[in-house]
Amino acid sequence: MFQITATAAAQIKSAADAQDDEPFLRVAAKVEDGELVYGMGFDEERENDLTIECEGVTVLISPRSQPLLSEATLDFVELQPGEFQFVFINPQEGSCSGRSGSQGGCGPCGGGCA
């Protein structure tokens, strides 16, 4: 099942508070050029979404992203001193990956959903 670390949840809640948004976080994944790419952003629930409560954050996952994210974890980590970013850790791809267009490895993920 998709998970969010406590560190990532704290950052998501902080961003939601700053925007006066409910912490409904949509996460998405798709295969593009043979690689898993990810997206995330605040959104409203849609029909057939999988809804997961995790660390105080409501996560929304569309049916087409569910198989790709079933065992993934969203974390917020320090990649280099002073450089913190969200990363998806997904055993289905054997590494963690970030924003659409990254070439694998631990990289940033950004707004917008697939």
C-alpha distances in whole Angstrom, upper triangle without the diagonal:
4,6,10,13,16,18,16,16,20,21,19,21,24,24,23,26,28,28,28,25,22,19,17,16,15,13,14,14,17,19,22,25,23,21,17,18,16,18,17,19,20,20,21,18,19,20,17,14,11,11,9,11,10,13,16,15,14,11,12,11,14,14,15,12,9,10,11,8,5,5,7,9,12,15,18,21,24,25,29,31,30,28,25,22,18,17,13,12,11,12,12,15,16,17,16,18,19,21,22,25,24,25,22,22,21,22,22,20,22,22,22,19,19
4,7,10,13,15,13,13,17,17,15,18,21,20,20,23,25,25,25,22,19,16,14,12,12,10,11,12,15,17,21,23,21,19,15,16,13,14,13,16,17,17,18,17,18,19,16,13,10,10,8,10,9,12,14,12,11,9,10,9,12,13,14,11,9,10,10,6,5,5,5,6,8,11,15,17,21,22,26,28,27,25,21,18,15,13,10,10,9,11,12,14,16,15,14,15,16,18,19,22,21,22,19,19,18,19,18,16,18,18,18,16,17
4,7,10,12,10,10,14,14,13,15,18,18,18,21,23,23,24,21,18,15,14,12,13,11,13,14,18,20,23,26,24,21,17,17,15,15,14,16,17,18,19,18,20,21,19,16,13,12,9,9,6,9,11,10,11,9,12,12,15,17,18,14,12,14,13,9,9,8,6,5,6,9,12,15,19,20,23,25,25,22,19,17,13,12,10,10,10,12,14,16,16,16,14,15,16,18,20,23,22,23,20,19,17,18,17,16,18,18,19,17,19
4,7,8,6,6,10,11,10,12,15,15,15,18,20,20,21,18,16,13,13,11,12,11,14,15,19,21,24,26,25,22,18,17,14,14,12,14,15,17,19,18,21,22,21,17,15,13,10,9,6,7,10,8,10,9,12,13,17,19,20,16,15,17,15,12,12,11,9,5,5,6,9,12,16,18,21,22,21,19,16,14,10,10,9,10,12,14,16,18,18,16,14,15,15,17,19,22,21,23,20,19,16,16,15,14,16,16,18,17,19
4,5,5,6,9,10,11,12,14,15,16,18,20,21,22,20,18,15,16,14,16,14,17,18,22,24,26,29,27,23,20,20,17,17,15,16,17,20,22,22,24,26,25,21,18,17,13,12,8,7,11,10,13,12,16,17,20,22,23,19,18,20,18,15,15,13,11,7,6,5,8,10,14,16,19,20,19,18,14,13,10,11,11,11,13,15,18,19,18,17,14,16,16,18,21,24,22,23,20,19,16,17,16,15,17,18,20,20,22
4,6,5,6,9,10,10,12,14,15,16,18,20,20,19,17,14,16,14,17,16,20,21,25,27,29,32,31,27,24,23,20,19,17,18,18,20,22,22,25,28,26,23,20,18,15,12,9,6,9,10,13,14,17,19,23,25,26,22,21,23,22,18,18,17,15,11,10,8,9,11,14,17,20,20,19,18,15,14,12,13,14,14,17,19,22,23,22,20,18,19,19,21,24,26,25,26,24,22,18,19,18,17,19,20,22,22,24
4,5,5,7,9,10,11,13,14,16,17,19,20,19,18,15,17,15,17,17,20,21,25,27,28,31,30,26,23,22,19,18,16,17,17,21,23,24,27,29,28,24,22,20,17,15,12,9,12,12,15,15,19,20,24,26,27,23,23,24,22,19,20,18,15,12,9,7,6,8,11,14,16,17,15,14,11,11,10,11,13,14,17,20,22,22,22,19,16,17,17,19,22,25,23,24,22,20,16,17,15,15,17,18,21,21,24
4,5,5,6,9,10,11,12,14,15,17,18,16,16,12,14,11,14,13,16,18,21,24,25,28,27,23,20,18,15,15,12,13,14,17,20,20,23,26,25,21,19,17,15,14,10,9,11,10,13,12,15,17,20,23,23,20,20,22,20,16,18,16,13,10,7,5,5,8,11,14,17,17,16,14,10,9,7,9,10,12,15,18,20,20,20,18,15,15,14,16,19,22,20,22,20,18,15,15,13,12,13,15,17,18,20
4,5,5,6,8,10,10,12,14,15,16,14,13,9,11,10,13,13,17,19,23,25,27,30,29,26,22,21,17,16,13,13,13,16,18,18,22,24,23,20,18,15,13,11,8,6,7,6,10,10,14,16,20,22,23,20,20,22,20,17,18,17,15,11,9,8,8,12,15,18,20,21,19,18,14,13,10,12,13,15,17,20,22,23,23,21,18,18,17,18,21,24,23,25,23,22,18,18,16,15,15,16,18,18,21
4,5,5,6,9,10,11,12,14,15,14,13,11,13,13,16,16,20,22,26,28,30,33,32,28,25,23,20,18,15,15,15,18,20,21,24,27,27,23,21,19,16,14,11,8,9,9,13,14,17,20,23,26,27,24,23,26,24,21,22,21,18,15,12,10,9,12,14,18,20,20,17,17,13,13,12,14,16,18,20,23,25,26,26,23,20,20,19,20,23,26,25,27,25,23,20,19,17,16,17,17,20,21,24
4,5,5,6,9,10,11,13,14,13,13,11,13,12,15,15,18,20,24,27,28,30,30,26,23,21,18,16,13,12,13,16,19,21,24,27,27,23,22,19,17,16,13,11,11,10,14,14,17,19,22,26,26,23,23,25,23,20,22,21,18,15,11,10,8,11,13,16,18,18,15,14,10,10,9,12,14,17,20,23,25,25,25,22,19,18,16,17,20,23,22,25,23,21,18,17,14,13,13,14,17,18,21
4,5,5,6,9,10,11,12,10,10,7,9,8,11,12,16,18,22,25,26,29,29,25,22,20,16,14,11,9,9,13,15,17,20,23,23,19,19,16,15,13,11,10,10,8,10,11,13,16,19,22,23,20,20,23,21,18,20,20,17,14,11,10,9,13,16,18,20,21,18,17,13,12,10,13,14,17,19,23,24,24,25,22,19,18,16,16,19,22,22,24,23,22,19,17,14,13,12,12,15,16,19
4,5,5,6,9,10,10,9,9,6,10,10,13,15,19,21,25,28,29,33,32,29,26,23,20,17,14,12,11,14,16,17,21,24,24,21,20,17,15,13,12,10,8,7,10,12,15,18,21,24,26,23,23,26,24,21,22,22,20,17,14,13,12,16,18,21,23,23,20,19,16,15,13,16,18,20,22,26,27,28,28,26,22,22,20,20,23,26,25,28,27,26,22,21,18,17,16,15,17,18,22
4,5,5,6,9,10,10,11,9,13,12,16,17,21,23,27,30,31,34,34,30,27,24,21,19,15,13,12,16,18,20,24,27,27,24,23,20,19,17,15,13,12,11,14,15,18,21,24,27,28,25,26,28,27,23,25,25,22,19,16,15,13,15,17,20,22,21,18,17,14,14,14,17,19,21,24,28,29,29,30,27,23,23,20,20,23,26,25,29,27,26,22,21,18,17,16,15,18,20,23
4,5,5,6,9,8,10,9,11,11,14,15,18,21,24,27,28,31,32,28,25,22,19,16,13,10,10,13,16,18,22,25,26,22,22,20,19,17,16,15,14,12,14,15,17,19,22,26,26,23,24,27,25,22,25,25,21,19,15,15,13,16,17,20,22,22,18,17,14,13,13,16,18,21,24,27,28,28,29,26,22,21,18,18,21,24,23,26,25,25,21,19,16,15,13,12,15,17,20
4,5,5,6,5,6,6,9,9,13,15,18,21,25,28,29,32,33,29,26,23,20,16,13,10,8,11,13,16,19,22,23,20,20,17,17,15,15,14,12,10,12,13,15,18,20,24,25,23,23,27,25,22,24,25,22,19,16,16,15,19,21,23,25,25,22,21,18,16,15,18,19,22,24,28,29,29,30,28,24,23,20,20,22,25,25,29,28,27,24,22,19,17,15,13,15,17,20
4,5,5,6,8,8,12,13,16,19,22,25,28,32,33,36,36,33,30,27,23,20,17,14,12,14,16,19,22,25,27,23,23,20,20,18,17,15,13,12,14,16,18,21,24,28,29,26,27,30,29,26,27,28,25,22,19,19,17,20,22,25,26,26,23,22,19,18,18,21,22,25,28,31,32,33,33,31,27,26,24,23,26,29,28,32,31,30,27,25,21,20,18,16,19,20,24
4,6,8,10,11,14,14,17,19,23,26,29,32,32,35,36,33,30,27,23,20,17,14,12,15,17,20,24,27,29,25,26,23,22,21,20,18,16,15,17,18,20,23,25,29,30,27,28,32,30,27,29,29,26,24,20,20,18,20,22,24,25,25,21,20,18,18,17,21,23,26,29,32,33,33,34,31,27,26,23,22,25,27,27,31,30,30,26,24,20,19,17,15,18,20,24
4,5,9,10,12,13,16,18,21,24,27,30,31,34,35,32,29,26,22,19,15,12,10,12,14,18,21,24,26,23,24,21,22,20,20,19,17,15,16,17,18,21,23,27,28,26,27,30,29,26,28,29,26,24,21,21,19,22,24,25,27,27,24,22,20,19,18,21,23,26,28,32,33,33,34,31,28,26,23,21,24,26,27,30,30,30,27,24,21,19,16,14,16,18,22
4,7,9,12,13,16,19,22,26,29,32,33,36,37,34,31,28,24,21,17,14,11,13,14,17,20,24,26,23,23,21,21,19,20,19,16,14,15,17,18,22,24,27,29,27,27,31,30,27,29,30,27,25,22,22,21,24,26,28,30,30,26,25,23,22,21,24,25,28,30,34,34,35,36,33,30,28,26,24,26,29,30,33,33,33,29,27,24,21,19,17,18,20,24
4,6,8,10,13,16,19,23,26,29,30,34,34,31,28,25,21,18,14,11,8,9,10,13,17,20,22,19,20,17,17,16,17,17,14,12,12,14,15,18,20,24,25,23,24,27,26,24,26,27,24,22,19,20,20,23,25,27,29,30,27,25,22,20,19,22,22,25,27,31,31,32,33,31,27,26,23,22,24,27,28,31,30,30,28,25,22,19,17,14,15,17,21
4,6,9,12,15,18,22,25,29,30,34,34,31,27,25,21,18,14,11,8,9,9,11,15,18,20,17,17,14,14,13,14,14,11,9,9,11,12,16,18,22,24,22,22,25,25,22,23,25,23,21,18,19,19,23,26,28,30,31,28,26,23,21,19,21,22,24,26,29,30,31,32,30,27,26,24,23,24,28,28,32,30,30,28,26,23,20,18,16,16,17,21
4,6,9,12,16,19,23,26,28,31,31,28,25,22,18,16,12,10,7,9,10,11,15,18,19,15,15,12,12,10,11,11,8,6,6,8,10,14,17,20,22,19,19,23,22,19,20,21,19,17,15,16,16,20,23,25,27,28,25,23,20,18,16,18,18,21,22,26,26,27,29,27,23,23,20,20,22,26,26,29,27,27,24,23,20,17,16,14,15,16,19
4,6,10,13,17,20,24,25,29,29,26,23,20,17,14,10,8,6,6,7,8,11,14,15,12,12,9,10,9,11,12,10,7,5,6,7,10,13,16,18,16,16,20,19,17,18,19,18,16,14,16,17,21,24,26,29,30,27,25,22,19,16,18,17,20,21,24,25,26,27,26,23,22,20,19,21,24,25,28,26,27,24,23,20,17,15,13,13,13,16
4,6,10,13,17,20,22,26,25,23,19,17,13,10,7,6,5,6,8,9,12,15,15,12,12,10,10,10,10,12,11,7,6,5,6,9,12,15,16,14,14,18,17,14,16,17,15,13,11,13,14,18,21,23,26,27,25,22,19,16,13,14,14,17,18,21,21,22,24,22,19,18,16,16,17,21,21,24,23,23,21,19,16,13,12,10,11,10,13
4,7,10,14,17,19,23,23,20,16,14,11,8,5,5,6,6,8,8,10,13,13,9,10,9,10,12,13,15,14,10,9,6,5,6,8,12,13,10,11,15,14,12,14,16,14,14,12,15,16,19,23,23,27,28,26,24,20,17,14,15,13,16,17,20,20,20,23,21,18,17,15,14,15,19,19,22,21,22,20,19,16,13,12,10,9,7,10
4,7,11,14,16,20,19,16,13,11,7,6,4,7,9,9,12,12,13,15,14,11,10,11,11,13,13,15,15,12,11,7,6,6,8,11,11,8,9,12,11,8,11,13,11,11,9,12,14,17,21,21,24,27,25,22,19,15,12,12,10,13,13,16,16,17,19,18,15,13,12,11,12,16,16,19,18,18,17,16,14,10,10,9,9,7,8
4,7,11,13,16,16,14,10,8,6,5,6,9,12,12,14,13,13,15,14,11,11,13,13,16,16,18,19,16,14,10,9,6,7,10,9,5,8,10,8,8,11,13,11,12,11,15,17,19,22,22,25,28,27,23,21,17,14,13,11,13,13,16,14,15,18,17,14,13,11,11,10,14,15,17,16,18,17,16,14,11,11,10,9,6,6
4,7,9,13,12,10,6,6,4,6,9,12,15,15,17,17,16,18,16,14,14,15,16,19,18,21,22,19,17,13,12,9,9,11,8,5,8,9,6,7,10,12,10,12,12,15,17,20,22,22,25,28,27,24,21,17,14,13,10,12,11,14,12,12,15,14,12,11,10,10,9,12,13,15,13,15,15,15,14,11,12,12,11,8,6
4,6,10,10,8,6,6,7,9,12,15,18,18,20,19,18,19,17,16,16,18,19,22,22,24,26,22,21,17,15,12,11,11,8,7,10,10,7,9,13,14,13,16,16,19,21,23,25,24,27,30,30,26,24,20,17,15,13,15,13,15,12,12,16,15,14,12,12,11,9,11,13,14,13,16,17,16,16,13,14,15,13,10,7
4,7,6,5,5,6,9,12,15,18,22,22,23,23,22,22,21,19,19,22,22,25,25,27,29,25,24,20,19,15,14,14,11,10,12,11,9,11,14,16,15,17,18,20,22,24,26,24,27,31,31,27,25,22,19,17,14,15,13,15,12,11,14,15,14,12,13,12,10,11,12,12,12,15,17,16,17,15,16,17,16,13,10
4,5,5,6,7,10,12,16,19,23,23,25,25,24,25,23,22,22,25,25,28,27,30,31,28,26,23,21,18,17,17,14,13,16,15,12,15,18,19,17,20,20,22,24,25,26,24,27,31,30,27,25,22,20,18,16,17,16,17,15,13,16,16,15,13,13,12,9,9,11,11,12,15,17,16,17,15,16,17,15,13,10
4,6,8,9,13,16,20,23,26,26,29,29,27,28,27,25,26,28,29,31,31,33,34,31,30,26,25,22,21,21,17,16,19,18,15,18,21,21,20,22,22,24,26,26,28,25,28,31,32,28,27,24,22,20,18,19,17,19,16,14,17,17,17,14,15,14,11,10,11,10,12,16,18,17,19,17,19,20,19,17,14
4,7,9,13,16,20,23,27,27,29,29,27,28,26,25,25,27,27,30,29,31,33,30,29,25,24,21,20,20,16,15,18,16,13,16,18,19,18,20,21,23,25,25,27,25,28,31,32,28,27,24,22,19,17,17,15,16,13,11,14,14,15,13,15,15,12,11,12,11,11,14,17,17,19,18,20,21,20,18,15
4,6,10,13,17,20,24,25,27,27,26,27,25,23,23,25,25,27,26,28,30,27,26,23,22,19,19,19,16,14,16,14,11,13,16,16,15,17,17,19,21,22,23,21,24,28,28,24,23,20,18,15,13,14,12,13,11,8,11,11,11,9,11,11,9,9,9,8,8,11,13,13,15,14,16,18,18,16,13
4,7,10,14,17,21,21,24,23,23,24,22,20,19,21,21,24,22,25,26,23,23,19,18,15,15,16,13,10,13,12,8,10,13,13,11,14,14,17,19,20,22,20,23,27,27,23,21,18,15,13,10,11,9,11,9,7,11,10,10,8,9,10,8,9,9,10,8,11,12,12,13,12,14,16,15,13,11
4,7,11,14,18,19,21,21,21,23,22,19,19,21,21,23,22,24,25,22,21,18,17,14,15,16,13,11,13,13,10,11,14,15,12,14,13,15,17,18,20,19,22,25,25,21,19,16,13,11,9,12,11,14,12,10,13,12,10,7,7,6,5,7,8,9,9,11,12,11,11,9,11,12,12,10,8
4,7,11,14,15,18,18,19,21,19,17,17,18,18,20,18,20,21,18,18,14,14,12,13,15,13,9,12,13,10,9,13,14,11,12,10,13,14,16,19,18,21,24,23,20,17,13,11,9,8,11,11,14,13,12,15,13,10,8,6,6,6,9,9,12,11,13,12,11,10,7,8,9,9,7,7
4,7,11,12,15,16,16,19,18,15,16,16,17,18,18,19,20,16,16,13,12,11,12,15,13,10,13,15,12,11,15,16,13,13,11,13,14,17,19,19,22,24,23,19,17,13,11,10,10,13,14,17,17,16,18,16,13,11,8,6,7,11,12,14,14,15,14,12,10,6,6,6,5,4,6
4,7,9,12,14,15,18,18,14,15,14,15,16,15,17,17,13,13,10,10,10,12,15,15,12,14,16,14,12,15,16,13,13,10,12,13,16,19,19,22,24,22,19,16,13,10,11,10,14,15,19,18,18,20,18,15,13,10,9,10,14,15,18,17,18,16,14,11,7,6,5,6,5,8
4,6,10,12,14,17,18,15,15,15,15,16,16,17,16,12,12,10,10,11,13,17,17,14,16,19,17,15,18,19,16,16,13,14,15,18,20,21,24,25,23,20,17,14,12,14,14,17,18,22,22,22,24,22,18,16,13,12,13,17,18,21,20,21,19,16,13,10,8,5,6,7,10
4,7,10,12,16,17,14,15,13,14,14,15,16,14,11,10,9,9,12,13,17,18,16,17,21,19,17,20,21,18,17,15,16,16,20,23,24,26,28,25,22,19,17,14,16,17,20,21,25,25,25,27,25,22,20,17,16,17,20,21,25,24,25,22,20,17,14,11,8,9,9,13
4,7,9,13,14,11,13,12,14,15,16,18,16,12,10,10,8,11,12,15,16,15,16,20,19,17,20,22,20,19,17,19,20,23,26,27,30,31,29,26,23,20,18,19,19,22,22,26,25,26,28,27,24,22,19,18,18,22,23,26,26,27,25,23,20,16,14,11,10,9,13
4,6,10,12,10,12,11,13,14,17,19,16,13,10,10,8,11,11,15,17,16,17,21,21,19,20,23,21,21,19,22,23,26,29,30,33,35,32,30,26,24,21,22,21,24,24,28,27,28,31,29,26,25,23,21,21,25,26,30,29,30,28,26,23,20,18,14,13,12,15
4,7,9,7,9,8,11,13,16,18,16,13,10,9,7,9,9,12,15,14,15,18,19,17,18,21,20,20,19,22,24,27,30,31,35,36,34,31,28,25,22,23,21,24,24,26,26,27,30,29,26,25,23,22,22,26,27,30,29,30,28,27,24,21,19,17,15,13,15
4,6,6,9,10,13,16,18,21,20,17,13,12,8,9,8,10,13,13,14,17,18,17,18,22,21,22,21,24,26,30,33,33,37,38,36,34,30,27,24,24,23,25,24,27,26,27,30,29,27,26,24,23,22,26,28,30,29,31,30,28,26,22,21,18,15,13,14
4,6,9,10,14,17,20,23,22,19,15,14,11,11,9,10,12,14,14,17,19,18,19,22,22,23,23,27,29,32,35,36,39,41,40,37,33,30,27,27,25,27,25,28,26,28,31,31,29,28,26,25,25,28,30,32,31,33,32,31,29,25,24,21,19,16,16
4,6,9,13,16,19,22,21,19,15,13,10,9,7,7,10,12,11,14,16,15,15,19,20,21,22,25,28,31,34,35,38,41,39,36,33,29,26,25,23,24,23,25,23,25,28,28,27,26,25,25,24,27,29,31,29,31,30,29,28,24,24,22,19,16,16
4,6,10,13,15,19,18,15,11,9,6,5,5,6,9,10,9,13,14,13,13,17,17,18,18,21,24,27,31,31,35,37,35,32,29,26,22,22,19,21,20,22,21,23,26,26,24,23,22,22,21,25,26,28,27,28,27,26,24,21,20,18,16,13,14
4,7,10,12,16,16,13,10,8,6,5,6,7,10,10,8,11,13,11,11,14,14,15,16,20,22,26,29,30,34,36,34,31,28,25,21,21,18,19,18,20,19,21,24,24,22,22,22,22,22,25,26,28,26,27,26,25,24,21,21,19,18,15,15
4,7,10,13,12,10,7,6,5,7,9,11,14,12,11,14,15,13,12,15,15,15,15,18,21,24,28,29,33,34,33,30,27,24,20,20,18,19,19,21,21,23,25,25,23,23,22,22,23,26,27,29,27,27,26,25,24,21,20,19,18,16,17
4,6,10,10,8,6,5,7,8,12,13,16,14,11,14,15,12,11,13,13,13,13,16,18,22,26,27,31,32,31,28,25,22,19,18,16,17,17,19,20,22,23,23,21,21,21,22,23,27,26,28,26,26,24,24,23,20,20,19,19,17,18
4,7,6,6,5,6,9,12,15,17,19,17,15,18,18,15,14,15,15,13,13,15,18,21,25,27,30,31,29,28,24,22,18,19,17,18,19,21,22,24,25,24,22,23,22,23,25,28,28,30,28,27,25,25,23,21,21,20,21,19,21
4,5,5,6,7,11,13,16,18,20,17,16,18,18,14,14,14,13,11,11,12,14,18,21,23,27,28,26,25,21,19,16,16,15,16,17,19,20,22,23,22,20,20,20,22,24,27,26,28,25,25,22,22,21,19,20,19,20,19,21
4,6,8,10,14,16,20,22,24,21,19,21,21,17,17,16,15,12,11,12,13,16,20,22,25,26,24,23,19,18,15,16,16,17,18,21,23,24,24,23,20,21,21,22,25,28,27,29,26,25,22,22,21,19,20,20,22,21,23
4,7,9,13,16,20,22,24,21,20,23,23,19,19,19,17,15,14,14,15,19,22,25,27,28,26,25,21,20,17,19,18,20,21,24,25,27,27,26,23,24,23,24,26,29,29,31,29,28,25,24,22,20,21,20,21,21,24
4,6,10,13,16,19,21,18,17,20,20,16,17,17,16,13,12,13,14,18,21,23,26,27,25,23,20,18,15,16,16,18,19,22,23,25,26,24,21,21,20,21,23,26,26,28,26,26,23,22,20,18,17,17,18,17,20
4,7,10,13,16,18,16,15,18,18,15,16,17,16,14,13,15,17,20,24,26,29,30,28,26,22,20,17,18,17,19,19,22,23,24,26,25,22,22,21,21,22,26,26,29,27,26,24,23,21,18,18,16,17,16,18
4,7,10,13,15,12,11,15,15,11,12,14,12,12,11,14,16,19,23,24,27,29,27,25,21,18,15,15,14,16,16,19,19,21,23,22,19,19,18,18,19,23,23,25,23,24,21,21,19,16,16,14,14,13,15
4,7,10,12,10,10,13,14,11,12,15,14,14,13,16,18,22,25,26,30,31,30,27,23,20,17,17,15,17,17,20,20,21,23,23,20,19,18,18,18,22,23,25,24,24,23,22,20,16,16,14,13,11,13
4,7,8,6,6,10,10,8,10,13,12,13,13,17,19,22,26,26,30,32,30,27,24,21,17,17,14,16,15,18,17,18,21,21,18,18,17,17,17,20,21,23,21,23,21,21,19,16,16,15,13,10,11
4,6,5,6,10,11,10,11,15,14,16,16,20,22,25,29,29,32,35,33,30,27,23,20,19,17,19,17,20,18,19,22,22,20,19,19,18,17,21,22,24,23,24,24,23,21,18,17,16,13,10,10
4,6,5,8,10,10,11,15,15,17,18,22,25,28,31,31,34,37,36,33,30,26,23,21,18,20,18,19,17,19,22,23,22,21,21,20,19,22,23,25,24,25,25,25,24,20,20,19,17,13,12
4,6,7,8,10,11,15,15,17,18,22,24,27,30,30,33,36,35,32,29,25,22,20,17,19,16,18,15,17,20,21,20,19,19,18,16,19,21,22,21,23,23,23,22,19,19,18,16,12,10
4,6,5,6,8,12,11,14,14,18,21,23,26,26,29,32,31,28,25,22,18,17,13,15,13,15,13,14,17,18,16,15,15,15,14,17,18,19,18,20,20,19,19,16,16,16,14,10,8
4,5,5,6,9,10,13,14,18,21,24,27,27,31,33,33,29,26,23,19,17,14,15,12,14,12,15,17,18,17,17,17,18,17,20,21,22,20,21,21,21,21,18,19,18,17,13,12
4,6,5,9,10,13,15,19,22,24,28,27,31,34,34,30,27,24,21,18,14,14,11,12,10,12,15,17,16,16,18,18,18,20,21,21,19,20,21,21,22,19,21,21,19,16,14
4,6,8,8,11,13,17,20,22,25,24,28,31,30,27,24,21,18,15,11,12,9,10,8,9,12,13,13,13,14,15,14,17,17,17,15,17,17,18,18,16,18,18,17,14,12
4,6,5,8,10,13,17,19,22,22,26,28,28,25,22,19,15,13,9,10,7,10,8,10,13,13,12,12,13,14,15,18,17,18,16,17,16,17,17,14,16,17,16,13,12
4,6,9,12,15,19,21,24,24,28,31,30,28,24,21,18,15,12,11,9,10,9,12,14,15,14,15,17,18,19,21,21,21,19,19,19,20,20,18,20,20,20,16,16
4,7,10,13,17,19,22,22,26,28,28,26,23,20,17,14,10,9,6,7,7,10,11,12,12,14,16,18,19,21,20,20,17,17,17,18,19,17,20,21,21,18,18
4,7,10,13,15,19,19,22,25,25,22,19,16,13,10,7,6,4,7,8,10,11,10,9,11,12,15,16,18,17,18,15,14,13,15,15,14,16,18,18,16,16
4,6,10,12,16,16,20,22,22,19,16,14,10,8,6,5,6,9,11,12,12,11,9,11,12,15,17,19,18,19,15,14,13,14,14,13,15,17,18,16,17
4,7,10,13,14,18,20,19,17,13,10,7,6,5,6,9,12,14,14,15,12,9,10,10,12,15,18,16,18,15,14,11,12,11,10,12,14,15,14,16
4,6,10,11,15,17,16,14,10,8,6,5,6,7,11,14,16,16,16,13,10,11,11,13,17,19,17,18,16,14,11,11,11,10,13,15,17,17,19
4,7,9,12,14,12,10,7,5,4,6,9,10,14,17,19,19,18,15,12,12,11,13,17,19,17,19,17,14,11,11,9,10,12,14,17,18,20
4,6,9,10,10,8,5,6,6,7,10,11,15,17,20,19,18,14,12,12,12,14,18,19,17,18,16,13,9,10,10,12,14,17,20,21,23
4,6,7,7,5,4,7,9,10,13,14,18,20,23,21,20,16,14,14,14,16,20,20,17,19,17,14,10,11,11,13,16,19,22,23,25
4,7,8,6,6,7,10,10,13,13,17,19,21,19,18,14,12,12,12,14,18,18,15,16,14,11,8,8,9,13,15,19,22,23,24
4,6,5,7,10,13,13,17,17,21,23,25,23,21,18,16,16,15,17,20,20,17,18,17,14,11,11,12,15,18,21,24,26,27
4,6,8,11,15,16,19,20,24,26,28,26,25,21,19,19,18,20,23,24,20,22,20,17,15,14,15,18,20,23,27,28,30
4,6,10,13,15,19,20,24,27,29,27,26,22,20,19,18,19,23,23,20,22,21,19,15,15,14,17,18,21,25,27,29
4,7,10,12,16,18,21,24,26,24,23,19,16,16,14,15,19,19,17,19,18,15,12,11,10,13,15,18,21,23,25
4,7,10,13,15,19,22,24,22,22,18,15,14,12,14,18,19,16,18,17,15,11,10,9,11,13,16,19,21,23
4,6,10,12,16,19,21,19,19,16,12,11,9,10,14,16,13,16,15,13,9,7,5,7,9,12,16,17,19
4,7,10,13,16,18,17,17,14,10,9,7,9,13,15,13,16,14,12,9,8,6,6,8,11,14,14,16
4,6,10,13,14,13,13,10,7,6,5,8,12,14,11,13,11,9,6,6,6,6,10,12,15,15,16
4,6,10,11,10,11,9,5,6,6,9,12,14,12,13,10,10,8,8,9,8,11,13,15,14,14
4,7,9,9,8,6,4,7,9,12,14,16,14,14,11,10,8,10,12,11,15,17,18,17,17
4,5,6,6,6,6,8,11,14,15,16,15,15,11,11,11,13,14,13,17,19,19,17,17
4,5,5,7,8,11,14,17,18,19,17,16,13,12,13,16,17,17,20,22,23,21,20
4,6,8,10,11,14,17,17,18,17,16,13,13,15,17,18,17,20,22,22,19,18
4,6,8,9,12,15,15,15,14,12,9,10,12,14,16,16,19,21,21,19,17
4,7,10,13,16,17,17,15,13,10,9,11,14,17,17,21,23,24,22,21
4,7,10,14,15,15,12,11,7,6,7,10,13,14,18,21,22,20,20
4,7,11,13,13,11,10,7,5,5,8,10,11,14,17,18,17,17
4,7,9,10,7,8,5,5,5,5,7,8,11,14,16,15,15
4,7,8,6,9,7,8,6,4,4,4,8,11,12,12,13
4,6,6,9,9,11,10,7,5,4,6,8,10,10,11
4,6,9,10,12,12,10,9,7,8,10,9,9,9
4,6,9,12,12,10,10,10,11,13,13,13,12
4,6,8,9,7,8,9,11,14,15,15,14
4,7,9,8,11,12,15,17,18,18,17
4,7,7,10,11,14,18,18,18,17
4,6,10,12,15,19,20,20,19
4,7,9,13,17,19,19,19
4,7,10,14,16,16,17
4,7,10,13,14,15
4,7,9,10,12
4,7,9,11
4,7,10
4,7
4
